[in-house]
Amino acid sequence: MLFLVGQALELYRVGFVTQLDNLIYDARLELTMPRGLERRIVVVDIDEKSLAELGHWPWSRNLMAELLDKLFERQRVALVAFDVVWAEHDSSSGIDALDRLARDLPQMRPAYARLRPGLDFDGRFAAAMKGRPVVLGYYFNSEARAVRVNAIPKRVLPAGSFAGRRAAFHHWQGYTGNLPAYLESAASAGHITQLPDSDGVLRRLPLIVEFDGEYYEAFSLAVFRTLLARSLGAPPALEPGFKDDALETLQLGPFEIPVDENAATLIPYRRKASFEYVSAADVLKERVPPGSLAGKIVVVGATASTLGDTRSTPVDNALPGVEVHANMLAGLLDQDFKRRPWYTIGAELVLLLIGGTLFALLIPMLSALWATLAVAAGTALIVAFNVTVWQQGGLVLPLASSLLMVLALYTMNMAYGYFVESRSKRQFAELFGQYVPPELVRQMARDPRRYNMAPKSAELTILFSDVRGFTGISEALSPEALREFINDYLTTMSEIIRGRHRGTLDKYIGDAIMAFWGAPIEEPQHARRALLAALDMQQAVGALNERFAARGWPRLAIGVGINSGTVRVGDMGSKLRRAYTAMGDAVNVASRLEGRTKHYGVGILVGESTRQRVEDVAFREIDRIKVKGKDEAIAIYEPLGLAAGLEAQSQEELRIWAQALRAYRSRNWDLAEVNLHNLQRLAPGCMLYAMYAERIRSARATPMTADWEPVTVFDEK
C-alpha cells in the first residue's frame, strides 16, 4: 500500500500504474464522448484524391492562394486555419532562375519587372491571407541541435508570468516557423507542438509553451482567440489562473479553460467520423456547391497516408493530426473539458489510506469466498464513485492505484507467498536457460510471469550474416586451422551481438549466424541495436583479418542482412528437438538481403522497415528489389554509421548519389551518368556505381517499355 501511496504523491512514477490509469481514462472517454456530427468545423482535406488530381505535396502557393480565395469568396467561410507549416520559399514558377538572369542581363529587367509579380507565388499567397481570418501553424523542437527557422508570432504572455508559481514547462531548443511574409499577413499563428504520454498516446495538449522565457499559444487556442476577435474587435487577453500558487486555469475573457501544471488540457475527443471532411481538390475544382460551407470554421490538413500526419489517440491508433486540432477547437467552442487539478492527488491519497486500511483489516478475518465477495463489492464501489465524479463533476480521478491496492491486498492474503514464487523463478530459469543467454535469463527471472515459451507474434529485427567465399577458405586451411578460424570468427561476432548489443543468438548455420532483437525481452530500440551490431561486426572483421594474416590464413569478408517486422517467435520444432526461434516473412527477407550484399558490393543491407525505425543512422538507398517469394518491391539501404559522425565528403557523396538514383528512376540517363561519373571519381572502384553505370549502358542499348519500373527482380535465394 505504501508503494502505491508514493505513486499517488508523485514521489516516483511506476510505468505500469501510469499506463493502467491511461487505459482506464481511455475507456471512460470512449464510453462518454459526444456522438453526432460537429457541424461548425469542417476539415478541408489534403487526401489521396487531391494528390492524385493536383500533384505531389507541397503544392504551389499560387494554388493555395486560389484555395483561400475560393473558401472565402465562393464558400464564405468564417475562418481558415492551416495545420501546415509554410517554411520554404516557393520557386516553382522559376522566379529564382529568372531573378539571376535579370541580374546578369540588364536589358531584360524592365520587361521582367512587369512580369515578376505574377511569378511571385509567395507574394500571391501572402496577399490572399491579408485582411482575412487566417491562422497558421508552426512547431517547436527540443533536439539538442535544433535550429530556429523563419519566424514565429509574438508571445501571448511575457517572461515572468509564472515566476514563483507551481508551473512546469517543457524546454524547447528551436522552432520551425512560417516565412515572415506569411506571418505578417495572417491574422494569427499557434504552435502545433504535441507531447504524447509515455505510451505514445496523445491525451493532452499544451495550450501554452515556454520558449526563451516567454510564452506562446497553441494552434487551436489561436484559432479560438481569432474567432472571438470578430465579435470583440481584438483577440481577448490571456491570463493564467492560480489557486494556492498552482496553475489551474487559463482565463480568456469570459471563458475559463482548465489546465494542469504544464499548462496542458485534456483533449475533449469526439467519436470517429464526428467531423465533415471535404477534399481540397473538390474545393479547388468547384465541385462543392457555393455557400455550402458558409459561416464554418475550416481547418486545412492532411489525411493522405503518404504525408504521415497521424497520431495515436484514445479514439484511434492513427487519427489524422488535423482532427486532433478540430477536437480541441470543438471543446473550446463548447467549453467542455475534463479537469485533472492538482488536488486530485489528495483525493487519491485519502482513498488509498482509508480503503487500504479497511481492506487490510477486513480480508484476513474472512473466508476465501467472503473475502472475494468483499473485494468485488469494494472494487465496484470505488469504480462507481470514480465514474460519478467523472460524469457529474467533470473531474478525472486516478483509479489504477486504488484497484491495484485492492488486488494486492487480496492476492497477499490468498497465500501467494515468497516460497511459491521463488520456486517458480527457479523453474523458469531452468526452462529458458536452454534457449537464451544467461544474462537475459537473469533479467527475465525477476518477473517470470511476463515471459513464456509459447509462440507469439512480436515485432523483431532479425540479422543474418555469412562468410563470403567460405568454400575457398575451407579448402585453403587444414581441418585444425579451419576449426580455429571459424571458432575465432564466431566467438568475436557472438560477443558483439550478445554481449555488446544484447541480441538473442538464434543459431549457427555452418559459418552463418542468425540473431534477433526484441524477444524474449521487449526492446523498443531493437532495430537500432541490430544496426549498430552489424556495423561493429564489419569493423571487427578488420581486426580479425590482421590476426589471420599474421598466421598466414586467408582474408575474411562477411555480408550482413537485416530486416524488421512482425514474426512468430517462441519454442518451436519437432517432438525430437525444439528451439527458441523466430519464423516469418521478415526473417526470410533478412536472409535474402544477406545474400544480395555480394551482388551490390556492400557489407550490410537493411530492409525499408528497419530503415524507418532508426533516425540517427545515415543510410544510402541502394535499390528497389523483389526477392524470391515476395511479389511486392522493397527498398533496400546500406547503413553508413551514426549520422552525427558522418564526414563531409561522405555527406556530399550521399547527396550526389541521391541525385543519380532519382535521375535513373526517372529515365534521365544523361543526368544519371554525369552524377555516377562524379561518384566514381570520389569513390574509385565502388562496385555499386559501376553496376548502375552498366545498367544505364544496357538501357540505352535496349529501349525501355512504357511500363518499365526501376525494380531489380531476384529469382534465386
FENLINRA-V584100 format. One record per backbone hydrogen bond with DSSP energy under -1.0 kcal/mol. CO is the residue of the C=O (numbers start at 1). NH is the residue of the N-H. If there is no record, write none. Layout:
# FENLINRA-V584100
CO | NH
CO | NH
This chain:
# FENLINRA-V584100
1 | 5
2 | 6
3 | 7
4 | 8
5 | 9
6 | 11
7 | 10
14 | 18
15 | 19
16 | 20
17 | 21
18 | 22
19 | 23
20 | 24
21 | 25
22 | 26
23 | 27
24 | 28
25 | 29
26 | 30
27 | 31
28 | 32
29 | 33
34 | 271
40 | 297
42 | 299
43 | 278
44 | 301
45 | 47
45 | 280
46 | 303
46 | 304
47 | 51
48 | 52
49 | 53
50 | 54
51 | 55
60 | 64
61 | 65
62 | 66
63 | 67
64 | 68
65 | 69
66 | 70
67 | 71
68 | 72
69 | 73
70 | 75
71 | 77
74 | 291
76 | 295
79 | 298
80 | 135
81 | 300
82 | 84
84 | 137
85 | 87
86 | 179
91 | 94
94 | 98
95 | 99
96 | 100
97 | 101
98 | 102
99 | 103
100 | 104
101 | 105
105 | 108
106 | 109
108 | 112
109 | 113
110 | 114
111 | 115
112 | 116
115 | 118
116 | 119
116 | 120
119 | 121
120 | 124
121 | 125
122 | 126
123 | 127
124 | 128
125 | 129
126 | 130
129 | 132
132 | 134
133 | 80
134 | 187
134 | 188
135 | 82
136 | 190
138 | 192
139 | 176
141 | 173
141 | 174
143 | 146
147 | 175
149 | 177
151 | 178
157 | 215
158 | 161
160 | 163
162 | 165
165 | 167
166 | 247
174 | 141
175 | 149
176 | 139
178 | 151
179 | 183
180 | 184
181 | 185
182 | 186
188 | 136
190 | 138
191 | 219
197 | 200
201 | 197
203 | 267
205 | 265
207 | 218
209 | 216
211 | 214
214 | 211
215 | 156
215 | 157
216 | 209
217 | 191
218 | 222
219 | 223
220 | 224
221 | 225
222 | 226
223 | 227
224 | 228
225 | 229
228 | 232
229 | 233
239 | 251
241 | 248
241 | 249
243 | 246
245 | 166
246 | 243
248 | 259
249 | 241
250 | 257
251 | 239
252 | 255
255 | 252
257 | 250
260 | 263
261 | 168
263 | 207
263 | 208
264 | 260
265 | 205
267 | 269
274 | 38
276 | 43
278 | 45
279 | 283
280 | 284
281 | 285
282 | 287
283 | 286
289 | 292
291 | 294
293 | 296
296 | 78
296 | 79
297 | 42
298 | 81
299 | 44
300 | 83
301 | 46
304 | 307
308 | 310
309 | 321
311 | 319
312 | 202
316 | 313
319 | 311
320 | 323
321 | 325
322 | 326
323 | 327
324 | 328
325 | 329
326 | 330
327 | 331
328 | 332
329 | 333
330 | 334
331 | 335
331 | 336
339 | 396
341 | 344
342 | 345
343 | 347
344 | 348
345 | 349
346 | 350
347 | 351
348 | 352
349 | 353
350 | 354
351 | 355
352 | 356
353 | 357
354 | 358
355 | 359
356 | 360
357 | 361
358 | 362
359 | 363
362 | 365
363 | 366
367 | 371
368 | 372
369 | 373
370 | 374
371 | 375
372 | 376
373 | 377
374 | 378
375 | 379
376 | 380
377 | 381
378 | 382
379 | 383
380 | 384
381 | 385
382 | 386
383 | 387
384 | 388
385 | 389
386 | 390
387 | 391
388 | 392
389 | 393
389 | 395
394 | 339
399 | 403
400 | 404
401 | 405
402 | 406
403 | 407
404 | 408
405 | 409
406 | 410
407 | 411
408 | 412
409 | 413
411 | 416
412 | 415
415 | 417
417 | 421
418 | 422
419 | 423
420 | 424
421 | 425
422 | 426
423 | 427
424 | 428
425 | 429
426 | 430
427 | 431
428 | 432
429 | 433
432 | 435
432 | 436
437 | 441
438 | 442
439 | 443
440 | 444
441 | 445
444 | 447
447 | 450
448 | 451
453 | 571
456 | 569
458 | 567
460 | 565
461 | 517
462 | 563
463 | 515
464 | 561
465 | 513
466 | 559
469 | 473
470 | 474
471 | 475
472 | 476
478 | 482
479 | 483
480 | 484
481 | 485
482 | 486
483 | 487
484 | 488
485 | 489
486 | 490
487 | 491
488 | 492
489 | 493
490 | 494
491 | 495
492 | 496
493 | 497
494 | 498
495 | 499
495 | 500
496 | 501
497 | 503
504 | 516
507 | 514
509 | 512
512 | 509
513 | 465
514 | 506
514 | 507
515 | 463
516 | 504
517 | 461
523 | 526
525 | 529
526 | 530
527 | 531
528 | 532
529 | 533
530 | 534
531 | 535
532 | 536
533 | 537
534 | 538
535 | 539
536 | 540
537 | 541
540 | 544
541 | 545
542 | 546
543 | 547
544 | 548
545 | 549
546 | 550
548 | 553
549 | 552
557 | 468
559 | 466
560 | 605
561 | 464
562 | 607
563 | 462
565 | 460
567 | 458
568 | 583
569 | 456
570 | 581
572 | 579
577 | 574
579 | 572
581 | 570
583 | 568
584 | 588
585 | 589
586 | 590
587 | 591
588 | 592
589 | 593
590 | 594
591 | 595
592 | 596
594 | 597
596 | 600
597 | 602
603 | 560
605 | 562
606 | 637
607 | 611
608 | 612
610 | 613
611 | 614
616 | 643
618 | 640
620 | 638
623 | 636
624 | 712
625 | 634
626 | 714
627 | 630
634 | 625
636 | 622
636 | 623
637 | 606
638 | 620
641 | 618
642 | 645
643 | 646
647 | 651
648 | 652
649 | 653
650 | 654
651 | 655
652 | 656
653 | 657
654 | 658
655 | 659
656 | 660
657 | 661
658 | 662
659 | 663
660 | 664
661 | 665
662 | 666
663 | 668
664 | 667
667 | 669
668 | 672
669 | 673
670 | 674
671 | 675
672 | 676
673 | 677
674 | 678
675 | 679
676 | 680
677 | 681
678 | 682
679 | 683
683 | 686
686 | 690
687 | 691
688 | 692
689 | 693
690 | 694
691 | 695
692 | 696
693 | 697
694 | 698
695 | 699
696 | 700
697 | 701
698 | 702
705 | 708
709 | 711
712 | 626
